[in-house]
Amino acid sequence: MQLAGSYDPELDSKELARARVDSAILQAAGRSLLPGEPLPVPDMADPAMLDAIKTVYARELGRLKLMSRTLNPGGPSGAALAKLLRGELMAAQKVDVAALQALARQRAENARKVMMRNDNTLADRITLGDPAKTRAERDGVPLGIKLSSK
């Protein structure tokens, strides 16, 4: 059996950008995740998260641009400002095809690990194929499976 990870360029680009930004925000806030723990969405109403978002924004997009967003008297503040800055950070993320292919390979490897956990004897019978570009379905991005006999 051959497992091939796939990726949806539109959907996965947005999700990778979100994951990168949210990881940087949580790290700037001093919060670490346990291995295997899902990446939470930062609480925009939390003042500590707003400070972390500002830190990441200044590092990624520049302090002058941050000042133009925060010192605007008629501009948003609090949770609205946090949401705006986070949105701009995600939009500025560059997700290339190599990152999407790495994500697809990781998906296939994770599926292989789950199968191996259930039955160790499958190690020599499950191989990984090349990543493929596809469209996400209702249940997510599909995993390609090719069956062949020797």
C-alpha positions in Angstrom: 0.0 0.0 0.0 1.2 3.5 -0.8 0.0 6.5 1.1 0.2 9.9 -0.6 -0.5 13.1 1.3 -2.3 15.8 -0.5 -2.9 19.5 0.0 -5.4 22.2 -1.0 -3.4 25.2 -1.9 -6.1 27.7 -1.0 -7.3 26.2 2.3 -3.9 24.9 3.5 -2.1 28.2 2.8 -4.5 30.0 5.0 -4.3 27.4 7.8 -0.5 27.3 7.6 -0.3 31.1 7.9 -2.7 31.0 10.8 -0.7 28.3 12.5 2.5 30.2 12.1 1.1 33.4 13.4 -0.8 31.9 16.3 2.3 29.9 17.3 4.4 33.0 17.3 1.8 34.9 19.4 1.5 32.1 22.0 5.3 31.9 22.2 5.6 35.7 22.7 3.0 35.4 25.4 5.1 32.7 27.1 2.6 29.9 26.6 3.9 26.5 25.5 1.9 23.6 24.2 2.2 20.0 25.1 3.3 17.6 22.4 0.2 16.6 20.4 -1.9 19.4 21.8 -4.0 21.3 19.2 -3.0 24.9 18.5 -5.6 27.1 20.1 -6.8 30.5 18.7 -5.4 33.2 21.0 -8.0 35.0 23.2 -8.3 38.4 21.5 -9.9 39.9 24.7 -6.9 39.0 26.9 -4.6 42.0 27.3 -1.6 39.7 27.6 -2.4 38.3 24.1 -2.8 41.8 22.7 0.7 42.6 24.0 2.0 39.4 22.4 0.3 40.2 19.1 1.9 43.7 19.1 5.3 42.1 19.8 5.0 39.7 16.9 3.5 42.4 14.7 6.5 44.8 15.4 9.0 42.0 14.7 7.3 40.8 11.5 5.9 43.9 9.9 7.8 46.7 11.7 7.3 49.1 14.6 6.4 52.1 12.5 3.5 50.2 10.9 2.4 49.0 14.4 2.5 52.6 15.6 0.3 53.8 12.7 -2.3 51.1 13.8 -2.2 51.8 17.5 -1.8 55.6 17.6 -4.8 56.3 15.3 -7.3 58.1 17.6 -10.3 56.8 15.6 -8.9 53.3 15.2 -9.9 50.1 16.9 -8.7 49.2 20.4 -8.7 46.1 22.6 -10.0 42.9 21.0 -10.8 44.7 17.7 -7.2 45.9 17.4 -5.9 42.4 18.2 -8.1 40.9 15.5 -7.0 43.5 13.0 -3.3 43.0 13.7 -3.6 39.2 13.7 -5.4 39.4 10.4 -2.7 41.5 8.9 0.0 39.2 10.2 -1.7 36.2 8.6 -2.2 38.0 5.3 1.6 38.9 5.3 2.6 35.2 5.6 4.2 33.7 2.5 3.3 30.0 2.2 5.2 28.4 -0.7 4.6 25.1 -2.5 7.5 23.5 -0.6 5.7 24.2 2.7 2.5 22.8 1.4 4.2 19.7 0.1 5.9 19.2 3.5 2.5 19.4 5.1 1.2 16.7 2.7 4.1 14.5 3.5 3.6 14.9 7.2 -0.1 13.9 6.8 0.9 10.7 5.0 3.6 10.0 7.6 1.1 10.5 10.4 -1.4 8.1 8.8 1.4 5.6 8.4 2.3 6.0 12.1 -1.3 5.4 13.1 -1.5 2.2 11.0 1.9 1.0 12.4 0.7 1.6 16.0 -2.2 -0.8 15.3 0.0 -3.4 13.6 3.9 -3.3 13.5 4.1 -5.9 10.8 2.9 -3.4 8.2 6.2 -1.5 8.2 7.5 -3.0 5.0 4.2 -3.0 3.2 3.3 0.7 3.7 5.3 3.2 1.6 4.9 7.0 1.1 4.1 8.5 -2.2 4.7 11.9 -3.7 2.4 14.7 -2.4 -0.5 15.7 -4.6 -2.4 18.9 -5.1 -6.2 18.5 -4.6 -9.3 20.3 -3.3 -10.5 19.9 0.2 -13.8 18.1 0.6 -16.5 18.4 3.3 -14.4 16.1 5.6 -11.1 17.8 4.9 -8.2 17.1 2.6 -8.2 13.5 1.3 -5.3 11.1 1.7 -4.3 9.2 -1.5 -4.1 5.5 -1.2 -2.8 3.1 -3.9 -3.1 -0.6 -3.5 -0.9 -3.1 -5.4 0.2 -6.7 -5.0 3.6 -8.1 -5.3 
